[in-house]
Amino acid sequence: MSDTGAEQAVADKLAQRKLWAKLFNYRAAREQARLGLEYASAMPYWLTIDPSSCCQLQCPFCPTGQRRNVRPNALMEPALFRAVMKQLGPSLLHADLMNWGEPMLHPDIFEFIALTKSYRVETLLSSNMNHLPEGGAEKLVLSGLDLLTVSIDGASQENYAKYRVGGDFNAAVENTARVASAKLKLGRSNPKITWQFLVFRHNEHEMDSARELAVQAGADEIGFTAPNLPFKPGIKDEWMSTLPKYALYDAEHFPERPPWEWDKTTDTEGKPLDINVDVYAGDKTRRPCLWPWTATAINPDGSVSPCCSVEERCHDFGTLAEHSFSAIWNNTQYRAARRHIAAYARGEKNSLPASPHACERCFSIGKSDFRFPHWWETDRLCAFPDPLAPHKDGK
């Protein structure tokens, strides 16, 4: 489906549900992104909110897993979560309750999901499923969660653990099956369970076996995903899939250092140079990034990132401890982001790898955008994201 057709499908579903305020905001946000406006009057309709920046695994490409300490380990305070939802819930269509940590480690995760649902928001939680608290399967189902993504990259402990270092393959599969069983027991169709399999060179031969295991565990679908890879020596040959469909990058131009470490990223006066960073495979068409007009990411400590890919706290755009979200949404950093991305999409600017600004230094503009799950783009009016109950003041 075309971008225009997909946008209309989302709008049609909101109209069918009579969610007029959300529909108006969605239309406004999309139009402001299309025009590349520097000031955004519409609020985000897509949220990544991270309940926990702690994780028990040590995945080699994750800053949390590698204990790089670029963000504080924290669990989001319930009062902060409630405040975020009070500000953003009325405009939201979708919320991802995860980012840099394992959300199932938060003791209030089920209450967070239920609160998000009370604002008539489609909810997604992504988990490594190595931890499921007592009664957690039933609580997850009863919370109203719409979508559960289980991250299991392999069909055996040996290949799974190469990336999910410290993880227990059997525990992840068994906990997934417990949630599927709880759905049957409670007579619920949600959460829809997606087994997510990051395709690497070492596990690509297990894709067929993983399909079978996903069915046995009760997953509704399995998704094979091309992973983002760090630019380091040996990564391409050791980790990049030999299957072109699951390799994001042009193998011939895959660098061994990230762009901000390249030579000649600044001029003689130390100002960032405009550089065309061409490392991706496939279509070279420039697409604007929707994040600064339509979405945001909020971390457990209340810091606000321009997108879910911003690893380091120093590149955040503000903190809710000091400012309201509406003040942050159109501050100097956000407006600079919109200017740069609009100019990039028009072909007037390239990446500025030496810039301290997260969006100016980004070389993945338009490559890591979000999109609604496929059922939003079909004629079928799916059961979710209908509300569980009318919102009652967020308490």
Wavefront OBJ file of the C-alpha trace (Angstrom):
o trace
v 0.000 0.000 0.000
v 1.254 3.513 -0.806
v 2.071 5.987 1.956
v -1.046 7.962 1.021
v -3.204 4.833 1.095
v -1.781 3.763 4.452
v -2.403 7.201 5.926
v -5.999 7.142 4.716
v -6.496 3.651 6.179
v -5.397 4.891 9.606
v -7.662 7.933 9.318
v -10.608 5.739 8.295
v -10.178 3.505 11.328
v -10.056 6.493 13.674
v -13.226 7.868 12.095
v -14.967 4.495 12.430
v -14.141 4.540 16.131
v -15.287 8.183 16.408
v -11.918 9.184 17.874
v -12.237 12.673 16.425
v -9.598 14.462 18.520
v -7.025 11.793 17.716
v -7.991 11.920 14.033
v -7.619 15.708 13.882
v -4.211 15.565 15.578
v -3.052 12.699 13.321
v -4.028 14.579 10.162
v -2.351 17.763 11.410
v 0.867 15.976 12.389
v 1.121 14.248 9.008
v 0.507 17.488 7.131
v 3.075 19.400 9.173
v 5.616 16.651 8.483
v 4.766 16.734 4.786
v 5.319 20.499 4.700
v 8.494 20.255 6.783
v 7.317 22.935 9.208
v 9.784 24.072 11.842
v 7.069 24.590 14.457
v 4.786 21.642 15.225
v 1.401 22.513 16.681
v 0.229 18.877 16.556
v 1.321 16.561 19.335
v 2.982 13.156 18.788
v 0.665 10.289 17.911
v 3.383 7.654 18.386
v 5.286 7.152 21.647
v 8.231 5.065 22.714
v 8.279 5.090 26.504
v 10.887 3.046 28.350
v 9.725 1.687 31.724
v 13.146 0.191 32.469
v 16.659 0.922 31.256
v 17.895 -2.188 33.077
v 18.412 -5.544 31.379
v 19.702 -8.917 32.516
v 21.196 -9.822 29.105
v 24.426 -8.580 27.532
v 23.650 -8.266 23.823
v 26.831 -7.113 22.058
v 25.290 -4.301 19.973
v 23.172 -2.797 22.752
v 24.581 -0.019 24.982
v 22.637 -1.391 27.949
v 23.801 -4.944 27.328
v 27.384 -3.786 27.017
v 27.092 -1.786 30.254
v 28.400 1.305 28.489
v 26.689 3.542 31.075
v 25.608 6.133 28.497
v 22.267 6.279 30.319
v 21.527 5.758 34.014
v 20.011 2.410 34.960
v 16.563 3.294 36.175
v 12.966 2.175 36.597
v 10.394 4.815 35.654
v 8.482 6.179 38.618
v 4.718 5.530 38.361
v 4.033 9.244 38.951
v 6.155 10.125 35.917
v 4.422 7.533 33.748
v 1.028 8.921 34.776
v 2.177 12.481 34.024
v 3.419 11.488 30.556
v 0.171 9.771 29.710
v -1.863 12.715 30.982
v 0.040 15.021 28.606
v 0.312 12.740 25.568
v -2.413 10.111 25.956
v -5.200 12.180 24.345
v -3.257 12.439 21.051
v -1.636 8.994 20.968
v -2.581 6.172 18.628
v 0.251 3.784 19.511
v 2.741 3.326 22.348
v 5.802 1.068 22.515
v 6.517 0.276 26.161
v 10.210 -0.497 25.795
v 13.469 0.797 24.378
v 16.867 0.344 26.006
v 15.927 -2.092 28.752
v 13.756 -5.080 29.619
v 10.242 -3.828 30.478
v 9.216 -7.030 32.274
v 11.685 -6.112 35.032
v 9.447 -3.205 36.086
v 7.135 -4.278 38.929
v 4.354 -1.945 37.702
v 4.478 -2.874 34.014
v 0.970 -4.375 33.980
v -0.509 -1.224 35.542
v 1.390 0.908 33.001
v -0.152 -1.067 30.130
v -3.658 -0.786 31.567
v -3.277 2.969 32.067
v -2.068 3.422 28.488
v -5.038 1.432 27.210
v -7.415 3.670 29.177
v -6.427 6.487 26.809
v -7.508 4.374 23.817
v -3.961 3.725 22.673
v -2.703 0.607 20.909
v 0.027 -0.857 23.135
v 3.085 -2.912 22.243
v 5.602 -4.463 24.595
v 8.834 -6.069 23.393
v 10.586 -8.491 25.740
v 13.437 -10.991 25.780
v 11.022 -13.185 27.807
v 13.741 -14.432 30.118
v 11.767 -13.074 33.071
v 8.063 -13.607 33.677
v 6.961 -12.928 37.259
v 4.587 -15.168 39.172
v 1.190 -14.920 37.497
v 2.738 -12.692 34.852
v 1.210 -14.472 31.863
v -2.343 -13.932 33.134
v -1.593 -10.364 34.239
v -0.163 -9.541 30.824
v -3.299 -10.790 29.102
v -5.650 -9.042 31.528
v -3.728 -5.750 31.246
v -5.202 -5.259 27.784
v -1.868 -5.409 25.952
v -2.449 -5.480 22.210
v 0.914 -6.676 20.908
v 3.714 -8.711 22.453
v 6.986 -8.979 20.572
v 9.237 -11.756 21.873
v 12.880 -11.372 20.868
v 14.221 -14.856 20.144
v 16.966 -14.877 17.515
v 17.503 -18.539 16.804
v 16.114 -22.043 17.219
v 18.762 -23.405 19.607
v 20.547 -22.226 22.726
v 23.898 -22.140 20.934
v 22.864 -19.785 18.147
v 20.381 -17.774 20.213
v 22.995 -16.997 22.865
v 25.573 -15.684 20.409
v 23.640 -12.418 20.318
v 21.374 -12.768 23.373
v 24.371 -13.231 25.635
v 23.353 -14.570 29.024
v 19.898 -15.493 27.780
v 18.108 -18.790 28.252
v 16.526 -19.960 24.995
v 14.280 -22.545 26.635
v 13.014 -20.052 29.213
v 12.161 -17.519 26.490
v 10.188 -20.084 24.491
v 8.448 -21.518 27.571
v 7.437 -18.067 28.841
v 6.059 -17.228 25.411
v 4.010 -20.424 25.514
v 2.706 -19.477 28.973
v 1.314 -16.207 27.629
v -0.295 -18.032 24.678
v -1.844 -20.542 27.092
v -3.131 -17.749 29.322
v -4.908 -16.216 26.322
v -6.725 -19.485 25.701
v -7.538 -19.980 29.367
v -8.967 -16.467 29.702
v -10.728 -16.493 26.337
v -8.793 -13.482 25.010
v -7.429 -12.911 21.508
v -4.822 -10.403 22.700
v -1.980 -9.815 23.003
v -1.053 -10.826 19.481
v 2.319 -12.534 19.851
v 5.059 -11.901 17.296
v 8.255 -13.946 17.530
v 10.952 -11.534 16.334
v 14.057 -13.136 14.860
v 17.007 -10.874 14.044
v 18.725 -12.530 11.103
v 22.500 -12.806 11.442
v 25.022 -14.892 9.560
v 25.237 -17.426 12.400
v 21.472 -18.067 12.708
v 20.069 -17.637 9.189
v 20.054 -21.421 8.707
v 17.614 -21.799 11.633
v 14.793 -19.716 10.166
v 12.658 -22.698 9.135
v 13.112 -24.363 12.532
v 12.162 -21.123 14.253
v 8.927 -20.994 12.256
v 7.984 -24.416 13.595
v 8.899 -23.490 17.170
v 6.897 -20.271 16.945
v 3.785 -22.238 15.995
v 4.382 -24.732 18.805
v 4.813 -21.919 21.336
v 1.520 -20.335 20.282
v 2.888 -17.233 18.554
v 0.508 -15.603 16.091
v 3.292 -14.792 13.634
v 7.049 -14.742 13.228
v 8.945 -11.791 11.832
v 12.429 -12.055 10.362
v 14.218 -8.725 10.692
v 17.376 -7.240 9.229
v 19.348 -5.945 12.247
v 21.201 -2.681 12.617
v 24.914 -3.354 12.931
v 27.684 -1.282 14.493
v 30.478 -0.051 12.262
v 33.456 -1.908 13.705
v 36.217 -4.123 12.294
v 35.056 -7.659 11.507
v 31.333 -6.984 11.962
v 30.448 -7.345 8.295
v 32.131 -10.716 7.859
v 31.057 -12.191 11.192
v 27.524 -10.873 11.635
v 25.937 -9.624 8.394
v 23.534 -12.131 6.851
v 24.475 -13.635 3.506
v 20.793 -13.281 2.524
v 20.405 -9.887 0.796
v 16.865 -9.433 2.149
v 18.231 -9.373 5.690
v 21.274 -7.170 5.136
v 20.515 -3.472 5.531
v 23.908 -2.416 4.301
v 25.902 -2.322 1.106
v 28.635 -4.849 1.903
v 31.082 -3.127 -0.440
v 30.765 0.168 1.426
v 30.284 -1.108 4.976
v 32.714 0.991 7.076
v 34.747 -0.131 10.058
v 34.231 3.151 11.911
v 31.046 5.221 12.398
v 30.803 8.411 10.324
v 31.568 10.723 13.253
v 34.976 9.053 13.531
v 35.816 9.436 9.854
v 38.660 11.676 8.787
v 37.722 15.163 7.569
v 34.353 15.458 9.285
v 35.190 19.096 10.148
v 36.698 21.996 8.214
v 39.859 23.890 9.164
v 37.875 25.936 11.685
v 36.425 22.854 13.338
v 32.912 23.294 11.918
v 31.019 20.115 10.924
v 31.257 19.230 7.260
v 28.276 18.187 5.146
v 28.970 14.526 4.192
v 26.946 12.101 2.078
v 27.083 8.891 4.137
v 26.112 6.133 1.712
v 26.262 2.798 3.527
v 22.797 1.326 2.947
v 21.783 -1.192 0.314
v 18.753 -0.811 -1.950
v 16.727 2.244 -2.856
v 18.671 5.516 -2.499
v 15.550 7.710 -2.579
v 15.590 10.246 0.211
v 12.639 10.125 2.566
v 12.008 12.494 5.456
v 12.059 11.103 8.969
v 8.652 11.445 10.648
v 9.921 11.391 14.224
v 10.282 15.149 14.945
v 6.694 15.844 13.843
v 4.779 12.736 14.844
v 6.609 10.739 17.535
v 8.853 10.956 20.543
v 10.850 8.761 22.942
v 10.820 9.178 26.716
v 13.353 7.471 28.956
v 12.891 6.149 32.525
v 14.480 9.252 34.069
v 12.178 11.586 32.112
v 14.683 12.640 29.475
v 13.215 13.127 25.992
v 14.979 11.709 22.927
v 14.122 12.726 19.356
v 13.778 9.051 18.391
v 14.185 5.547 19.794
v 17.695 5.191 18.306
v 19.398 7.879 20.403
v 21.738 5.891 22.623
v 23.437 8.597 24.658
v 21.760 10.942 27.110
v 23.950 13.828 25.936
v 21.999 13.829 22.650
v 18.551 14.140 24.270
v 16.435 17.240 23.658
v 15.361 17.957 27.230
v 14.032 16.464 30.426
v 10.563 16.433 31.941
v 12.141 17.157 35.313
v 12.817 20.698 34.081
v 10.238 21.429 31.378
v 6.793 20.362 30.260
v 6.652 18.171 27.174
v 4.941 20.902 25.172
v 7.849 23.261 25.940
v 10.404 20.643 24.870
v 8.434 19.734 21.713
v 9.170 23.096 20.075
v 12.440 24.033 21.737
v 15.636 24.981 19.905
v 16.765 21.395 19.392
v 13.457 20.139 18.017
v 13.155 23.059 15.618
v 16.712 22.515 14.403
v 15.863 18.835 13.847
v 12.872 19.719 11.676
v 14.862 22.243 9.644
v 17.682 19.800 8.997
v 15.488 16.817 8.100
v 13.309 18.878 5.749
v 16.436 20.188 3.990
v 17.915 16.692 3.840
v 14.764 15.285 2.239
v 14.873 18.057 -0.378
v 18.474 17.161 -1.183
v 19.814 20.470 0.141
v 21.810 18.987 3.043
v 23.639 15.811 3.960
v 24.646 14.400 7.318
v 26.879 16.463 9.615
v 28.631 13.634 11.506
v 30.654 15.974 13.715
v 27.577 17.892 14.883
v 26.561 17.452 18.545
v 22.918 17.534 17.422
v 21.411 14.018 17.235
v 19.444 14.605 14.027
v 22.088 16.609 12.191
v 24.668 13.872 12.769
v 22.235 11.087 11.844
v 23.067 9.158 8.663
v 19.882 7.038 8.811
v 17.257 9.685 8.074
v 14.214 7.957 6.649
v 15.765 4.515 7.230
v 14.630 3.790 10.773
v 11.112 5.162 10.761
v 8.176 3.467 12.439
v 5.004 2.275 10.750
v 1.696 0.936 11.910
v 1.210 -2.838 11.985
v -0.269 -4.258 8.806
v -3.870 -4.509 10.046
v -4.174 -0.716 10.027
v -3.724 -0.841 6.254
v -6.335 -3.486 5.485
v -10.075 -3.234 5.072
v -10.585 -5.435 8.118
v -11.586 -3.487 11.206
v -9.508 -5.284 13.814
v -10.542 -5.510 17.435
v -7.648 -3.409 18.693
v -6.923 -0.582 19.488
v -10.461 -0.177 20.815
v -10.526 0.967 24.470
v -11.044 -1.385 27.366
v -13.028 1.299 29.126
v -13.484 5.077 28.904
v -10.583 7.058 30.322
v -11.059 8.058 33.923
v -8.558 10.795 34.678
v -5.476 8.581 34.442
v -5.648 7.257 37.995
l 1 2 3 4 5 6 7 8 9 10 11 12 13 14 15 16 17 18 19 20 21 22 23 24 25 26 27 28 29 30 31 32 33 34 35 36 37 38 39 40 41 42 43 44 45 46 47 48 49 50 51 52 53 54 55 56 57 58 59 60 61 62 63 64 65 66 67 68 69 70 71 72 73 74 75 76 77 78 79 80 81 82 83 84 85 86 87 88 89 90 91 92 93 94 95 96 97 98 99 100 101 102 103 104 105 106 107 108 109 110 111 112 113 114 115 116 117 118 119 120 121 122 123 124 125 126 127 128 129 130 131 132 133 134 135 136 137 138 139 140 141 142 143 144 145 146 147 148 149 150 151 152 153 154 155 156 157 158 159 160 161 162 163 164 165 166 167 168 169 170 171 172 173 174 175 176 177 178 179 180 181 182 183 184 185 186 187 188 189 190 191 192 193 194 195 196 197 198 199 200 201 202 203 204 205 206 207 208 209 210 211 212 213 214 215 216 217 218 219 220 221 222 223 224 225 226 227 228 229 230 231 232 233 234 235 236 237 238 239 240 241 242 243 244 245 246 247 248 249 250 251 252 253 254 255 256 257 258 259 260 261 262 263 264 265 266 267 268 269 270 271 272 273 274 275 276 277 278 279 280 281 282 283 284 285 286 287 288 289 290 291 292 293 294 295 296 297 298 299 300 301 302 303 304 305 306 307 308 309 310 311 312 313 314 315 316 317 318 319 320 321 322 323 324 325 326 327 328 329 330 331 332 333 334 335 336 337 338 339 340 341 342 343 344 345 346 347 348 349 350 351 352 353 354 355 356 357 358 359 360 361 362 363 364 365 366 367 368 369 370 371 372 373 374 375 376 377 378 379 380 381 382 383 384 385 386 387 388 389 390 391 392 393 394 395
